[in-house]
Amino acid sequence: MGLPKEAIILKSGIPMIEHVYNTLSSFCTKIVLVGSSSSLPISLKGLEEISDNYYDIGPIGGLEALLSSGIDHEYLTVPCDLDQLSSEVLKILLEADGRLPIVFRNDNHLEPLIGRYTASILPIVRGKIIDNVYSLNAVLSDTGYTDITVPKNLSVALNNANTIGDFK
């Protein structure tokens, strides 16, 4: 993209990461950034950052760092590249009953980056890392997770913006 995707300025005039932060702040008493970003907007410069314990292994490394942080026993995870994240879709996830982790199912595939995770699965996450299995779907398959089908009218909220062409 030519610059960090979390810094992309949305049509609303704010960086994508600030949009995600604002959406989360409706539900979360504490928001942290897992990993690091040199491109945080001034409004988020005080945001607590949790460093990865394992590097260059993708989202599983971030999940391991979060679950091992001891901040809480349950976590809501959201990637920074959801340019259309909405309160409505998070509300569905937060109000869902079921065994944790709870993740969305969208068009017959899981969306493991957006979910509710419990620290109790940390041994499973670490086991996958030790075995060089870096798939969050592999973690889920060993946990007895709950999946919720996202309503079609809200599925756009799960759109990951990985290229300029992904912006709607």
N, C-alpha and C positions, 0 to 999 in steps of 0.2 A: 504494500500500500504506500510505501515511501515514508511512512511515519508510524509511530505506535498507534494501533487501532483504538485504544482507549481514549486517545487524544482527538480523534475525529470529531469535528464540530457538526452537530446535528442541525436539522432545519430550525429547531427551537432556539439555536444560538448557543447551546451549552455543549461541552464535551460529552462523548458517549458515557464515559465512566461516571460523570456527574449525574447523568440521567439515571443510570443504574443505582447509584447511591441514593438519590432522591426517592426512587421507587421503594428501595429497601427500607429507608428511614420511616416509612409509614408503619412498618411492622417490627422492626428490630430496635432493641435498646442499645445494642453495640454492633458496630459494623467495622470489620477489619479488612485489610487488603492482604491477600496471601500472595507472596512473591514480592516483587518490587516494581516500581514504576518511576522513571525519571520524568515523566510527563504529566504528573498530577496537576490539576488546576489549583490555583491559589486557594480556592475555597475548601479543598480537600487536603491541603499540605499537612495538617495535624493528624491525619488518619493513621491509626496504628497499623504497622506492617508486620506480618509474620513471614520470616524467611523460610524457604524450602530447606528441608533436611537432606533431600536427595535432589540432584540437579539434572536437568535435561531428560526427564522421563515423562514430561507432559502433566496433564491434570491429576494423575494419581499422586504425584509428588506434592502438589498443592493440598490435596485432600489429606494426605498423611500429616503434613505440617499443621493443618488446621485441627485435625482430631487429636494430635499430640500436644496442642498448645495449652490444654487445661483451662481454657477460657470458660467453657460450659460443657454440658453433657450432650446437648443436641444443637445442631447447626443447620442453618439455611444457606445453601451454596448457590451462587449465581455467577456466571462468567461476566467479565467486563465488556463483552462485545454484543450485548443484546440491545440493539438500538430501538427496539419497539417493546421492551419489557413493560408490563402493565401491572398495576395493583390487583386487577381482577384475576389475573393468572396466578399471582403469588397467593392471593386469598384462597383459591381452590387448593393449592398445595398445603397451605398452613392449616386449613380446616379439615383436611383429609384424615380419616381414621385408617389405621392399618399398622402393620409391622414396619419399623424403620429399617433401612432407608425407604423413603417414599420418593419416587421420581415420576416424571411424566412419560407417557407413551404418545407418540405423534406419528401418524402414518405408519403404523406397525413397527416403529423402532423406538428404542428407549432414548431418553434425553438425560443421561446421567450427570451432566454438568449442573443442572438445575434440580435441586433436591433438598430433602431433609435427611440429614445423616446423624447417627449417634456415635459417640466416642467409643462405644463398646465394640464396633467393628474394626477398630485400629489394628488388632492382631491379624485380621484377614487382609487388610490393606498392606501391612508390612510384609506379610507372607508372600503376597503377589509380587511386591517389589523385589524381595530376596530371590524369588523364582524368575525374575526378569519378565514378568507378565504385567504390562503397564496399562491394561485395559480396565476402565471403570465398569464395563459390562461384565468382565470376569469377576470383579469384586462383587457386583450385585448378585451374580449367579450363585455365589457362596453364602449369601446372607439371608435369603428368604425375604426379599424386598417386596414392597407394594408398588404397583404402578397404577397411575391414573391416566385415562385417556383425556387429553386436552380437547376441549370443545373446538370444533372447526373454526368458529368465529374468533377464537383467541389464539389459534396456532401461530399466527404471525408474530406473537410476542416471544416465541422461542427462536426466532430467526437470528442465527449467529452471523455477524457481519465480518467475514474473513477477507473479503476483497471489496473494492469500490463497487463492483457489480452487485454485491449482496445488499446494498442499501436500497430500500424500496421507496 
